[in-house]
Amino acid sequence: MKKTKRFKKNTKGSKYSKLSLFQKPDLKYKSCPLSGKDAPKIDYKNLKLLKRYLSDSGRIMPTRVTSVSAKKQKEMANSIKRARILALI
Amino acid sequence: MNNYEHTFITKQDLSDNQTKSLLNKYQDIINKNSGKVLITEEWGLRNLSHIIKNNKKGFYFHFKFEGIGKTVEELEKAENIDDSLIRYLTVRFKKLDLETKYFDKKDYY
């Protein structure tokens, strides 16, 4: 009983106050923001969504920055290129 | 039957009657070549993000239609010759989304 209480105290504090070896580390990778149930639909007409995944100079952002899954990144790249053909972006 | 989306951009200096006749002309081409137009959208005059053939602005028109390969072939054959068009794009979809309209609101400008 006492042990579990101490555990809780540790997790509540900041990440520098880690003491226990058995504590789980913080998650290193974010999950994909475009997969899942309520994810927005990728479309070449949805400019608001596409602009979020472009850099300031208009280049496509890499997966290691945005953590989009490989399947969705391919869809995203295709729809950005379609929007470029129509001079929307 | 396949599902397609088609968008074309016309030049800026056309009158209302000219753009409407263009729209009717391409609708007729689709309907005659064993296709069927489901929805037409007008996105209005928009700024192009980069200059294409010395044009800075253009009128956007958008079709959603059913058809076969020959429908698209005939449509693009007619558009290739047309001088008043800047650019066009045809995309094939497994399922068409007929409800959401991305270019209704003014804040997309």
N, CA and C atoms of all chains as a GROMACS GRO file, in nm:
protein
  594
    1MET      N    1   0.083  -0.121   0.000
    1MET     CA    2   0.000   0.000   0.000
    1MET      C    3   0.086   0.126   0.000
    2LYS      N    4   0.184   0.124   0.088
    2LYS     CA    5   0.270   0.242   0.096
    2LYS      C    6   0.344   0.265  -0.036
    3LYS      N    7   0.385   0.152  -0.094
    3LYS     CA    8   0.466   0.162  -0.216
    3LYS      C    9   0.387   0.231  -0.328
    4THR      N   10   0.262   0.189  -0.345
    4THR     CA   11   0.183   0.246  -0.453
    4THR      C   12   0.163   0.396  -0.432
    5LYS      N   13   0.149   0.435  -0.308
    5LYS     CA   14   0.130   0.578  -0.282
    5LYS      C   15   0.253   0.657  -0.327
    6ARG      N   16   0.370   0.602  -0.298
    6ARG     CA   17   0.491   0.673  -0.334
    6ARG      C   18   0.503   0.684  -0.487
    7PHE      N   19   0.459   0.578  -0.553
    7PHE     CA   20   0.460   0.578  -0.699
    7PHE      C   21   0.382   0.694  -0.756
    8LYS      N   22   0.264   0.711  -0.700
    8LYS     CA   23   0.177   0.816  -0.752
    8LYS      C   24   0.241   0.954  -0.734
    9LYS      N   25   0.306   0.971  -0.621
    9LYS     CA   26   0.369   1.100  -0.594
    9LYS      C   27   0.472   1.131  -0.701
   10ASN      N   28   0.547   1.030  -0.737
   10ASN     CA   29   0.655   1.052  -0.833
   10ASN      C   30   0.601   1.093  -0.970
   11THR      N   31   0.492   1.025  -1.012
   11THR     CA   32   0.440   1.054  -1.145
   11THR      C   33   0.379   1.193  -1.153
   12LYS      N   34   0.332   1.242  -1.037
   12LYS     CA   35   0.269   1.373  -1.042
   12LYS      C   36   0.369   1.485  -1.063
   13GLY      N   37   0.492   1.466  -1.012
   13GLY     CA   38   0.590   1.573  -1.020
   13GLY      C   39   0.642   1.591  -1.160
   14SER      N   40   0.736   1.680  -1.176
   14SER     CA   41   0.790   1.704  -1.308
   14SER      C   42   0.876   1.586  -1.351
   15LYS      N   43   0.916   1.584  -1.480
   15LYS     CA   44   0.984   1.465  -1.531
   15LYS      C   45   1.125   1.451  -1.475
   16TYR      N   46   1.176   1.555  -1.412
   16TYR     CA   47   1.310   1.546  -1.357
   16TYR      C   48   1.312   1.475  -1.222
   17SER      N   49   1.194   1.460  -1.160
   17SER     CA   50   1.189   1.398  -1.028
   17SER      C   51   1.161   1.249  -1.039
   18LYS      N   52   1.209   1.185  -1.144
   18LYS     CA   53   1.189   1.041  -1.160
   18LYS      C   54   1.284   0.968  -1.068
   19LEU      N   55   1.227   0.873  -0.991
   19LEU     CA   56   1.312   0.800  -0.897
   19LEU      C   57   1.308   0.651  -0.923
   20SER      N   58   1.189   0.598  -0.952
   20SER     CA   59   1.177   0.454  -0.962
   20SER      C   60   1.230   0.402  -1.095
   21LEU      N   61   1.294   0.287  -1.090
   21LEU     CA   62   1.344   0.224  -1.213
   21LEU      C   63   1.231   0.164  -1.294
   22PHE      N   64   1.120   0.129  -1.225
   22PHE     CA   65   1.013   0.056  -1.291
   22PHE      C   66   0.911   0.148  -1.354
   23GLN      N   67   0.932   0.275  -1.340
   23GLN     CA   68   0.840   0.369  -1.402
   23GLN      C   69   0.855   0.365  -1.554
   24LYS      N   70   0.741   0.382  -1.625
   24LYS     CA   71   0.749   0.383  -1.771
   24LYS      C   72   0.805   0.517  -1.818
   25PRO      N   73   0.892   0.517  -1.914
   25PRO     CA   74   0.941   0.644  -1.968
   25PRO      C   75   0.831   0.715  -2.047
   26ASP      N   76   0.849   0.845  -2.069
   26ASP     CA   77   0.752   0.920  -2.149
   26ASP      C   78   0.752   0.867  -2.292
   27LEU      N   79   0.636   0.872  -2.356
   27LEU     CA   80   0.628   0.824  -2.493
   27LEU      C   81   0.716   0.910  -2.584
   28LYS      N   82   0.795   0.844  -2.666
   28LYS     CA   83   0.888   0.919  -2.749
   28LYS      C   84   0.819   0.962  -2.880
   29TYR      N   85   0.732   0.874  -2.935
   29TYR     CA   86   0.673   0.904  -3.065
   29TYR      C   87   0.527   0.944  -3.050
   30LYS      N   88   0.489   1.049  -3.119
   30LYS     CA   89   0.348   1.086  -3.125
   30LYS      C   90   0.276   0.991  -3.221
   31SER      N   91   0.144   0.971  -3.200
   31SER     CA   92   0.069   0.891  -3.296
   31SER      C   93   0.029   0.981  -3.413
   32CYS      N   94  -0.009   0.918  -3.524
   32CYS     CA   95  -0.038   0.993  -3.646
   32CYS      C   96  -0.162   1.081  -3.629
   33PRO      N   97  -0.155   1.211  -3.657
   33PRO     CA   98  -0.271   1.298  -3.640
   33PRO      C   99  -0.377   1.282  -3.748
   34LEU      N  100  -0.345   1.210  -3.857
   34LEU     CA  101  -0.440   1.199  -3.968
   34LEU      C  102  -0.507   1.063  -3.975
   35SER      N  103  -0.465   0.964  -3.891
   35SER     CA  104  -0.538   0.838  -3.886
   35SER      C  105  -0.620   0.833  -3.757
   36GLY      N  106  -0.713   0.740  -3.755
   36GLY     CA  107  -0.802   0.733  -3.640
   36GLY      C  108  -0.943   0.770  -3.678
   37LYS      N  109  -1.030   0.772  -3.579
   37LYS     CA  110  -1.172   0.786  -3.608
   37LYS      C  111  -1.210   0.926  -3.657
   38ASP      N  112  -1.173   1.028  -3.580
   38ASP     CA  113  -1.219   1.164  -3.610
   38ASP      C  114  -1.117   1.242  -3.692
   39ALA      N  115  -1.032   1.170  -3.763
   39ALA     CA  116  -0.928   1.239  -3.840
   39ALA      C  117  -0.990   1.313  -3.957
   40PRO      N  118  -0.933   1.430  -3.994
   40PRO     CA  119  -0.983   1.503  -4.110
   40PRO      C  120  -0.951   1.429  -4.239
   41LYS      N  121  -1.036   1.453  -4.342
   41LYS     CA  122  -1.018   1.384  -4.469
   41LYS      C  123  -0.918   1.461  -4.555
   42ILE      N  124  -0.824   1.387  -4.613
   42ILE     CA  125  -0.723   1.451  -4.699
   42ILE      C  126  -0.782   1.468  -4.838
   43ASP      N  127  -0.780   1.591  -4.887
   43ASP     CA  128  -0.836   1.621  -5.019
   43ASP      C  129  -0.761   1.740  -5.077
   44TYR      N  130  -0.747   1.741  -5.211
   44TYR     CA  131  -0.672   1.852  -5.270
   44TYR      C  132  -0.746   1.984  -5.264
   45LYS      N  133  -0.876   1.981  -5.227
   45LYS     CA  134  -0.951   2.106  -5.216
   45LYS      C  135  -0.951   2.160  -5.073
   46ASN      N  136  -0.909   2.077  -4.979
   46ASN     CA  137  -0.911   2.118  -4.838
   46ASN      C  138  -0.782   2.194  -4.806
   47LEU      N  139  -0.782   2.325  -4.843
   47LEU     CA  140  -0.657   2.401  -4.837
   47LEU      C  141  -0.610   2.425  -4.696
   48LYS      N  142  -0.705   2.440  -4.603
   48LYS     CA  143  -0.667   2.468  -4.465
   48LYS      C  144  -0.583   2.355  -4.408
   49LEU      N  145  -0.621   2.232  -4.441
   49LEU     CA  146  -0.547   2.115  -4.390
   49LEU      C  147  -0.411   2.105  -4.458
   50LEU      N  148  -0.409   2.126  -4.589
   50LEU     CA  149  -0.283   2.109  -4.663
   50LEU      C  150  -0.179   2.212  -4.620
   51LYS      N  151  -0.225   2.334  -4.590
   51LYS     CA  152  -0.130   2.440  -4.555
   51LYS      C  153  -0.061   2.411  -4.422
   52ARG      N  154  -0.125   2.329  -4.338
   52ARG     CA  155  -0.064   2.296  -4.210
   52ARG      C  156   0.058   2.207  -4.230
   53TYR      N  157   0.062   2.135  -4.341
   53TYR     CA  158   0.173   2.042  -4.364
   53TYR      C  159   0.272   2.094  -4.467
   54LEU      N  160   0.277   2.226  -4.484
   54LEU     CA  161   0.375   2.289  -4.571
   54LEU      C  162   0.465   2.379  -4.488
   55SER      N  163   0.591   2.391  -4.528
   55SER     CA  164   0.679   2.484  -4.459
   55SER      C  165   0.647   2.626  -4.506
   56ASP      N  166   0.719   2.724  -4.451
   56ASP     CA  167   0.692   2.864  -4.488
   56ASP      C  168   0.721   2.890  -4.634
   57SER      N  169   0.820   2.818  -4.687
   57SER     CA  170   0.855   2.840  -4.826
   57SER      C  171   0.775   2.750  -4.920
   58GLY      N  172   0.677   2.674  -4.867
   58GLY     CA  173   0.588   2.597  -4.953
   58GLY      C  174   0.635   2.456  -4.982
   59ARG      N  175   0.731   2.404  -4.906
   59ARG     CA  176   0.778   2.266  -4.928
   59ARG      C  177   0.701   2.170  -4.837
   60ILE      N  178   0.692   2.045  -4.881
   60ILE     CA  179   0.621   1.944  -4.803
   60ILE      C  180   0.704   1.906  -4.681
   61MET      N  181   0.638   1.905  -4.562
   61MET     CA  182   0.711   1.875  -4.438
   61MET      C  183   0.738   1.725  -4.428
   62PRO      N  184   0.855   1.685  -4.377
   62PRO     CA  185   0.889   1.543  -4.366
   62PRO      C  186   0.814   1.476  -4.251
   63THR      N  187   0.807   1.343  -4.258
   63THR     CA  188   0.736   1.267  -4.156
   63THR      C  189   0.802   1.282  -4.019
   64ARG      N  190   0.933   1.296  -4.016
   64ARG     CA  191   1.000   1.302  -3.885
   64ARG      C  192   0.965   1.429  -3.809
   65VAL      N  193   0.911   1.529  -3.877
   65VAL     CA  194   0.864   1.650  -3.808
   65VAL      C  195   0.718   1.636  -3.768
   66THR      N  196   0.634   1.586  -3.863
   66THR     CA  197   0.490   1.589  -3.842
   66THR      C  198   0.435   1.459  -3.783
   67SER      N  199   0.514   1.350  -3.790
   67SER     CA  200   0.474   1.218  -3.740
   67SER      C  201   0.344   1.167  -3.803
   68VAL      N  202   0.328   1.196  -3.934
   68VAL     CA  203   0.217   1.138  -4.010
   68VAL      C  204   0.260   0.999  -4.056
   69SER      N  205   0.167   0.903  -4.057
   69SER     CA  206   0.200   0.767  -4.097
   69SER      C  207   0.237   0.762  -4.245
   70ALA      N  208   0.307   0.657  -4.285
   70ALA     CA  209   0.360   0.650  -4.421
   70ALA      C  210   0.249   0.652  -4.525
   71LYS      N  211   0.138   0.581  -4.494
   71LYS     CA  212   0.027   0.575  -4.588
   71LYS      C  213  -0.035   0.713  -4.608
   72LYS      N  214  -0.057   0.783  -4.495
   72LYS     CA  215  -0.121   0.915  -4.505
   72LYS      C  216  -0.026   1.019  -4.563
   73GLN      N  217   0.104   1.000  -4.540
   73GLN     CA  218   0.201   1.096  -4.595
   73GLN      C  219   0.200   1.089  -4.748
   74LYS      N  220   0.182   0.969  -4.801
   74LYS     CA  221   0.177   0.952  -4.946
   74LYS      C  222   0.052   1.020  -5.002
   75GLU      N  223  -0.061   0.998  -4.934
   75GLU     CA  224  -0.186   1.064  -4.975
   75GLU      C  225  -0.170   1.215  -4.972
   76MET      N  226  -0.109   1.263  -4.862
   76MET     CA  227  -0.090   1.407  -4.843
   76MET      C  228  -0.004   1.466  -4.953
   77ALA      N  229   0.108   1.397  -4.985
   77ALA     CA  230   0.198   1.448  -5.088
   77ALA      C  231   0.128   1.454  -5.223
   78ASN      N  232   0.047   1.350  -5.252
   78ASN     CA  233  -0.025   1.348  -5.379
   78ASN      C  234  -0.124   1.464  -5.389
   79SER      N  235  -0.198   1.489  -5.280
   79SER     CA  236  -0.300   1.592  -5.288
   79SER      C  237  -0.238   1.731  -5.288
   80ILE      N  238  -0.120   1.747  -5.226
   80ILE     CA  239  -0.052   1.877  -5.234
   80ILE      C  240  -0.008   1.904  -5.377
   81LYS      N  241   0.040   1.799  -5.445
   81LYS     CA  242   0.085   1.818  -5.583
   81LYS      C  243  -0.032   1.851  -5.675
   82ARG      N  244  -0.149   1.790  -5.647
   82ARG     CA  245  -0.267   1.823  -5.726
   82ARG      C  246  -0.308   1.968  -5.707
   83ALA      N  247  -0.301   2.015  -5.582
   83ALA     CA  248  -0.337   2.154  -5.555
   83ALA      C  249  -0.239   2.250  -5.620
   84ARG      N  250  -0.112   2.206  -5.634
   84ARG     CA  251  -0.013   2.292  -5.699
   84ARG      C  252  -0.042   2.306  -5.848
   85ILE      N  253  -0.090   2.198  -5.910
   85ILE     CA  254  -0.122   2.202  -6.053
   85ILE      C  255  -0.230   2.307  -6.078
   86LEU      N  256  -0.331   2.312  -5.988
   86LEU     CA  257  -0.441   2.406  -6.005
   86LEU      C  258  -0.408   2.544  -5.947
   87ALA      N  259  -0.284   2.565  -5.903
   87ALA     CA  260  -0.239   2.694  -5.849
   87ALA      C  261  -0.324   2.737  -5.730
   88LEU      N  262  -0.361   2.641  -5.646
   88LEU     CA  263  -0.438   2.675  -5.526
   88LEU      C  264  -0.345   2.706  -5.409
   89ILE      N  265  -0.226   2.640  -5.408
   89ILE     CA  266  -0.131   2.662  -5.298
   89ILE      C  267  -0.010   2.738  -5.352
   90MET      N  268  -1.894   0.206  -6.490
   90MET     CA  269  -1.891   0.352  -6.477
   90MET      C  270  -1.791   0.395  -6.370
   91ASN      N  271  -1.714   0.496  -6.400
   91ASN     CA  272  -1.619   0.549  -6.302
   91ASN      C  273  -1.667   0.685  -6.253
   92ASN      N  274  -1.612   0.725  -6.139
   92ASN     CA  275  -1.644   0.856  -6.083
   92ASN      C  276  -1.524   0.949  -6.102
   93TYR      N  277  -1.554   1.069  -6.150
   93TYR     CA  278  -1.446   1.164  -6.175
   93TYR      C  279  -1.479   1.300  -6.113
   94GLU      N  280  -1.371   1.374  -6.083
   94GLU     CA  281  -1.383   1.516  -6.052
   94GLU      C  282  -1.299   1.590  -6.153
   95HIS      N  283  -1.353   1.700  -6.202
   95HIS     CA  284  -1.283   1.775  -6.307
   95HIS      C  285  -1.288   1.924  -6.274
   96THR      N  286  -1.175   1.990  -6.283
   96THR     CA  287  -1.168   2.135  -6.258
   96THR      C  288  -1.097   2.200  -6.375
   97PHE      N  289  -1.149   2.315  -6.418
   97PHE     CA  290  -1.072   2.391  -6.517
   97PHE      C  291  -1.071   2.539  -6.482
   98ILE      N  292  -0.966   2.608  -6.527
   98ILE     CA  293  -0.947   2.750  -6.499
   98ILE      C  294  -0.953   2.826  -6.631
   99THR      N  295  -1.037   2.930  -6.636
   99THR     CA  296  -1.045   3.011  -6.756
   99THR      C  297  -0.972   3.143  -6.733
  100LYS      N  298  -0.952   3.214  -6.844
  100LYS     CA  299  -0.883   3.342  -6.834
  100LYS      C  300  -0.970   3.445  -6.763
  101GLN      N  301  -0.902   3.552  -6.717
  101GLN     CA  302  -0.969   3.650  -6.632
  101GLN      C  303  -1.062   3.743  -6.710
  102ASP      N  304  -1.026   3.775  -6.835
  102ASP     CA  305  -1.096   3.881  -6.908
  102ASP      C  306  -1.214   3.829  -6.990
  103LEU      N  307  -1.292   3.734  -6.933
  103LEU     CA  308  -1.411   3.685  -7.002
  103LEU      C  309  -1.535   3.744  -6.937
  104SER      N  310  -1.640   3.765  -7.020
  104SER     CA  311  -1.765   3.816  -6.965
  104SER      C  312  -1.846   3.701  -6.907
  105ASP      N  313  -1.957   3.737  -6.839
  105ASP     CA  314  -2.042   3.634  -6.776
  105ASP      C  315  -2.099   3.538  -6.881
  106ASN      N  316  -2.141   3.596  -6.995
  106ASN     CA  317  -2.200   3.511  -7.098
  106ASN      C  318  -2.099   3.413  -7.156
  107GLN      N  319  -1.977   3.458  -7.173
  107GLN     CA  320  -1.874   3.371  -7.230
  107GLN      C  321  -1.842   3.255  -7.136
  108THR      N  322  -1.831   3.285  -7.004
  108THR     CA  323  -1.801   3.176  -6.911
  108THR      C  324  -1.916   3.077  -6.903
  109LYS      N  325  -2.039   3.131  -6.910
  109LYS     CA  326  -2.155   3.040  -6.903
  109LYS      C  327  -2.163   2.951  -7.026
  110SER      N  328  -2.129   3.007  -7.142
  110SER     CA  329  -2.134   2.925  -7.264
  110SER      C  330  -2.026   2.818  -7.261
  111LEU      N  331  -1.909   2.853  -7.202
  111LEU     CA  332  -1.803   2.752  -7.186
  111LEU      C  333  -1.850   2.637  -7.098
  112LEU      N  334  -1.915   2.676  -6.985
  112LEU     CA  335  -1.964   2.576  -6.891
  112LEU      C  336  -2.064   2.482  -6.958
  113ASN      N  337  -2.160   2.542  -7.034
  113ASN     CA  338  -2.259   2.459  -7.103
  113ASN      C  339  -2.196   2.369  -7.208
  114LYS      N  340  -2.093   2.423  -7.276
  114LYS     CA  341  -2.028   2.347  -7.381
  114LYS      C  342  -1.965   2.219  -7.325
  115TYR      N  343  -1.895   2.231  -7.214
  115TYR     CA  344  -1.828   2.113  -7.159
  115TYR      C  345  -1.925   2.018  -7.089
  116GLN      N  346  -2.034   2.074  -7.034
  116GLN     CA  347  -2.138   1.986  -6.980
  116GLN      C  348  -2.200   1.901  -7.090
  117ASP      N  349  -2.222   1.964  -7.205
  117ASP     CA  350  -2.281   1.890  -7.317
  117ASP      C  351  -2.190   1.779  -7.364
  118ILE      N  352  -2.058   1.810  -7.368
  118ILE     CA  353  -1.963   1.708  -7.414
  118ILE      C  354  -1.968   1.586  -7.324
  119ILE      N  355  -1.977   1.610  -7.192
  119ILE     CA  356  -1.982   1.497  -7.098
  119ILE      C  357  -2.112   1.418  -7.118
  120ASN      N  358  -2.224   1.492  -7.127
  120ASN     CA  359  -2.353   1.424  -7.134
  120ASN      C  360  -2.371   1.347  -7.265
  121LYS      N  361  -2.307   1.397  -7.373
  121LYS     CA  362  -2.324   1.329  -7.501
  121LYS      C  363  -2.240   1.202  -7.508
  122ASN      N  364  -2.122   1.202  -7.444
  122ASN     CA  365  -2.032   1.086  -7.454
  122ASN      C  366  -2.052   0.989  -7.338
  123SER      N  367  -2.175   0.941  -7.323
  123SER     CA  368  -2.212   0.839  -7.224
  123SER      C  369  -2.164   0.872  -7.083
  124GLY      N  370  -2.178   0.999  -7.046
  124GLY     CA  371  -2.147   1.040  -6.909
  124GLY      C  372  -2.265   1.113  -6.850
  125LYS      N  373  -2.254   1.151  -6.722
  125LYS     CA  374  -2.363   1.222  -6.657
  125LYS      C  375  -2.305   1.317  -6.553
  126VAL      N  376  -2.334   1.448  -6.568
  126VAL     CA  377  -2.284   1.545  -6.471
  126VAL      C  378  -2.372   1.540  -6.347
  127LEU      N  379  -2.309   1.522  -6.230
  127LEU     CA  380  -2.386   1.516  -6.105
  127LEU      C  381  -2.395   1.653  -6.039
  128ILE      N  382  -2.281   1.721  -6.031
  128ILE     CA  383  -2.278   1.850  -5.961
  128ILE      C  384  -2.184   1.944  -6.035
  129THR      N  385  -2.223   2.072  -6.049
  129THR     CA  386  -2.129   2.172  -6.098
  129THR      C  387  -2.113   2.278  -5.990
  130GLU      N  388  -1.990   2.320  -5.970
  130GLU     CA  389  -1.962   2.426  -5.873
  130GLU      C  390  -1.886   2.537  -5.942
  131GLU      N  391  -1.916   2.662  -5.898
  131GLU     CA  392  -1.839   2.776  -5.945
  131GLU      C  393  -1.764   2.834  -5.827
  132TRP      N  394  -1.632   2.832  -5.837
  132TRP     CA  395  -1.552   2.884  -5.726
  132TRP      C  396  -1.523   3.032  -5.743
  133GLY      N  397  -1.558   3.089  -5.858
  133GLY     CA  398  -1.541   3.231  -5.877
  133GLY      C  399  -1.400   3.271  -5.917
  134LEU      N  400  -1.377   3.403  -5.915
  134LEU     CA  401  -1.246   3.457  -5.954
  134LEU      C  402  -1.150   3.444  -5.838
  135ARG      N  403  -1.038   3.376  -5.861
  135ARG     CA  404  -0.940   3.354  -5.755
  135ARG      C  405  -0.802   3.398  -5.802
  136ASN      N  406  -0.718   3.436  -5.706
  136ASN     CA  407  -0.579   3.463  -5.740
  136ASN      C  408  -0.504   3.332  -5.758
  137LEU      N  409  -0.428   3.320  -5.866
  137LEU     CA  410  -0.342   3.203  -5.883
  137LEU      C  411  -0.222   3.219  -5.790
  138SER      N  412  -0.176   3.106  -5.736
  138SER     CA  413  -0.064   3.116  -5.642
  138SER      C  414   0.068   3.144  -5.713
  139HIS      N  415   0.074   3.109  -5.841
  139HIS     CA  416   0.192   3.144  -5.920
  139HIS      C  417   0.145   3.175  -6.062
  140ILE      N  418   0.225   3.250  -6.134
  140ILE     CA  419   0.185   3.295  -6.268
  140ILE      C  420   0.188   3.178  -6.366
  141ILE      N  421   0.078   3.159  -6.441
  141ILE     CA  422   0.072   3.056  -6.544
  141ILE      C  423   0.042   3.124  -6.677
  142LYS      N  424   0.129   3.110  -6.775
  142LYS     CA  425   0.112   3.170  -6.908
  142LYS      C  426   0.071   3.317  -6.898
  143ASN      N  427   0.142   3.394  -6.819
  143ASN     CA  428   0.119   3.538  -6.800
  143ASN      C  429  -0.016   3.571  -6.739
  144ASN      N  430  -0.080   3.476  -6.670
  144ASN     CA  431  -0.207   3.505  -6.603
  144ASN      C  432  -0.186   3.509  -6.452
  145LYS      N  433  -0.254   3.605  -6.387
  145LYS     CA  434  -0.244   3.614  -6.242
  145LYS      C  435  -0.373   3.572  -6.173
  146LYS      N  436  -0.486   3.582  -6.243
  146LYS     CA  437  -0.615   3.545  -6.186
  146LYS      C  438  -0.690   3.455  -6.282
  147GLY      N  439  -0.793   3.387  -6.232
  147GLY     CA  440  -0.872   3.302  -6.320
  147GLY      C  441  -1.003   3.262  -6.257
  148PHE      N  442  -1.100   3.230  -6.343
  148PHE     CA  443  -1.229   3.177  -6.296
  148PHE      C  444  -1.217   3.025  -6.284
  149TYR      N  445  -1.264   2.971  -6.170
  149TYR     CA  446  -1.255   2.826  -6.147
  149TYR      C  447  -1.393   2.762  -6.164
  150PHE      N  448  -1.397   2.649  -6.234
  150PHE     CA  449  -1.522   2.571  -6.248
  150PHE      C  450  -1.492   2.426  -6.214
  151HIS      N  451  -1.588   2.361  -6.148
  151HIS     CA  452  -1.565   2.227  -6.095
  151HIS      C  453  -1.683   2.136  -6.129
  152PHE      N  454  -1.654   2.021  -6.188
  152PHE     CA  455  -1.757   1.920  -6.219
  152PHE      C  456  -1.737   1.798  -6.132
  153LYS      N  457  -1.846   1.730  -6.099
  153LYS     CA  458  -1.839   1.594  -6.050
  153LYS      C  459  -1.926   1.510  -6.141
  154PHE      N  460  -1.871   1.407  -6.204
  154PHE     CA  461  -1.951   1.334  -6.303
  154PHE      C  462  -1.917   1.186  -6.305
  155GLU      N  463  -2.011   1.109  -6.359
  155GLU     CA  464  -1.989   0.967  -6.387
  155GLU      C  465  -1.956   0.955  -6.535
  156GLY      N  466  -1.878   0.854  -6.569
  156GLY     CA  467  -1.846   0.836  -6.709
  156GLY      C  468  -1.751   0.721  -6.731
  157ILE      N  469  -1.710   0.704  -6.857
  157ILE     CA  470  -1.613   0.600  -6.891
  157ILE      C  471  -1.487   0.670  -6.941
  158GLY      N  472  -1.390   0.590  -6.980
  158GLY     CA  473  -1.263   0.648  -7.023
  158GLY      C  474  -1.277   0.740  -7.142
  159LYS      N  475  -1.372   0.706  -7.230
  159LYS     CA  476  -1.386   0.786  -7.352
  159LYS      C  477  -1.444   0.924  -7.323
  160THR      N  478  -1.524   0.933  -7.218
  160THR     CA  479  -1.580   1.063  -7.180
  160THR      C  480  -1.468   1.162  -7.148
  161VAL      N  481  -1.372   1.114  -7.068
  161VAL     CA  482  -1.260   1.201  -7.030
  161VAL      C  483  -1.175   1.234  -7.151
  162GLU      N  484  -1.157   1.134  -7.238
  162GLU     CA  485  -1.075   1.154  -7.357
  162GLU      C  486  -1.132   1.266  -7.444
  163GLU      N  487  -1.264   1.260  -7.469
  163GLU     CA  488  -1.328   1.361  -7.554
  163GLU      C  489  -1.325   1.498  -7.488
  164LEU      N  490  -1.347   1.499  -7.355
  164LEU     CA  491  -1.348   1.626  -7.281
  164LEU      C  492  -1.213   1.694  -7.289
  165GLU      N  493  -1.106   1.618  -7.268
  165GLU     CA  494  -0.973   1.678  -7.266
  165GLU      C  495  -0.925   1.712  -7.405
  166LYS      N  496  -0.976   1.640  -7.505
  166LYS     CA  497  -0.940   1.673  -7.643
  166LYS      C  498  -0.993   1.811  -7.680
  167ALA      N  499  -1.118   1.839  -7.635
  167ALA     CA  500  -1.176   1.969  -7.664
  167ALA      C  501  -1.106   2.079  -7.586
  168GLU      N  502  -1.063   2.048  -7.464
  168GLU     CA  503  -1.002   2.151  -7.381
  168GLU      C  504  -0.860   2.184  -7.425
  169ASN      N  505  -0.794   2.088  -7.485
  169ASN     CA  506  -0.657   2.112  -7.532
  169ASN      C  507  -0.652   2.221  -7.638
  170ILE      N  508  -0.758   2.228  -7.722
  170ILE     CA  509  -0.759   2.325  -7.832
  170ILE      C  510  -0.800   2.463  -7.783
  171ASP      N  511  -0.880   2.466  -7.675
  171ASP     CA  512  -0.944   2.590  -7.632
  171ASP      C  513  -0.840   2.693  -7.585
  172ASP      N  514  -0.848   2.815  -7.642
  172ASP     CA  515  -0.752   2.918  -7.607
  172ASP      C  516  -0.786   2.990  -7.475
  173SER      N  517  -0.914   2.989  -7.439
  173SER     CA  518  -0.954   3.067  -7.322
  173SER      C  519  -0.934   2.991  -7.191
  174LEU      N  520  -0.881   2.870  -7.197
  174LEU     CA  521  -0.853   2.795  -7.074
  174LEU      C  522  -0.705   2.808  -7.036
  175ILE      N  523  -0.680   2.813  -6.906
  175ILE     CA  524  -0.542   2.817  -6.859
  175ILE      C  525  -0.495   2.675  -6.826
  176ARG      N  526  -0.578   2.602  -6.753
  176ARG     CA  527  -0.534   2.469  -6.707
  176ARG      C  528  -0.655   2.386  -6.667
  177TYR      N  529  -0.640   2.252  -6.670
  177TYR     CA  530  -0.748   2.165  -6.622
  177TYR      C  531  -0.688   2.046  -6.549
  178LEU      N  532  -0.771   1.979  -6.468
  178LEU     CA  533  -0.725   1.861  -6.393
  178LEU      C  534  -0.842   1.764  -6.378
  179THR      N  535  -0.819   1.638  -6.409
  179THR     CA  536  -0.920   1.534  -6.388
  179THR      C  537  -0.866   1.433  -6.288
  180VAL      N  538  -0.946   1.400  -6.187
  180VAL     CA  539  -0.906   1.304  -6.086
  180VAL      C  540  -1.014   1.196  -6.076
  181ARG      N  541  -0.970   1.068  -6.072
  181ARG     CA  542  -1.067   0.959  -6.059
  181ARG      C  543  -1.078   0.917  -5.913
  182PHE      N  544  -1.202   0.895  -5.867
  182PHE     CA  545  -1.227   0.857  -5.730
  182PHE      C  546  -1.307   0.727  -5.726
  183LYS      N  547  -1.286   0.650  -5.618
  183LYS     CA  548  -1.370   0.533  -5.600
  183LYS      C  549  -1.509   0.574  -5.554
  184LYS      N  550  -1.512   0.674  -5.464
  184LYS     CA  551  -1.640   0.724  -5.415
  184LYS      C  552  -1.637   0.875  -5.416
  185LEU      N  553  -1.744   0.936  -5.467
  185LEU     CA  554  -1.749   1.081  -5.471
  185LEU      C  555  -1.814   1.134  -5.344
  186ASP      N  556  -1.756   1.243  -5.292
  186ASP     CA  557  -1.815   1.309  -5.176
  186ASP      C  558  -1.894   1.429  -5.226
  187LEU      N  559  -2.029   1.414  -5.228
  187LEU     CA  560  -2.111   1.518  -5.290
  187LEU      C  561  -2.157   1.626  -5.191
  188GLU      N  562  -2.126   1.608  -5.063
  188GLU     CA  563  -2.184   1.699  -4.963
  188GLU      C  564  -2.093   1.815  -4.927
  189THR      N  565  -1.967   1.784  -4.889
  189THR     CA  566  -1.881   1.892  -4.840
  189THR      C  567  -1.839   1.983  -4.954
  190LYS      N  568  -1.851   2.115  -4.930
  190LYS     CA  569  -1.808   2.213  -5.029
  190LYS      C  570  -1.701   2.300  -4.964
  191TYR      N  571  -1.581   2.294  -5.022
  191TYR     CA  572  -1.469   2.362  -4.958
  191TYR      C  573  -1.459   2.508  -4.996
  192PHE      N  574  -1.522   2.549  -5.106
  192PHE     CA  575  -1.501   2.685  -5.155
  192PHE      C  576  -1.625   2.771  -5.144
  193ASP      N  577  -1.714   2.742  -5.048
  193ASP     CA  578  -1.831   2.825  -5.027
  193ASP      C  579  -1.797   2.951  -4.949
  194LYS      N  580  -1.714   2.934  -4.847
  194LYS     CA  581  -1.689   3.046  -4.757
  194LYS      C  582  -1.588   3.142  -4.817
  195LYS      N  583  -1.598   3.267  -4.772
  195LYS     CA  584  -1.510   3.370  -4.827
  195LYS      C  585  -1.371   3.362  -4.767
  196ASP      N  586  -1.356   3.299  -4.649
  196ASP     CA  587  -1.227   3.310  -4.580
  196ASP      C  588  -1.120   3.220  -4.641
  197TYR      N  589  -1.156   3.146  -4.748
  197TYR     CA  590  -1.054   3.065  -4.812
  197TYR      C  591  -0.970   3.148  -4.909
  198TYR      N  592  -1.011   3.269  -4.930
  198TYR     CA  593  -0.944   3.348  -5.033
  198TYR      C  594  -0.799   3.373  -4.999
   0.00000   0.00000   0.00000
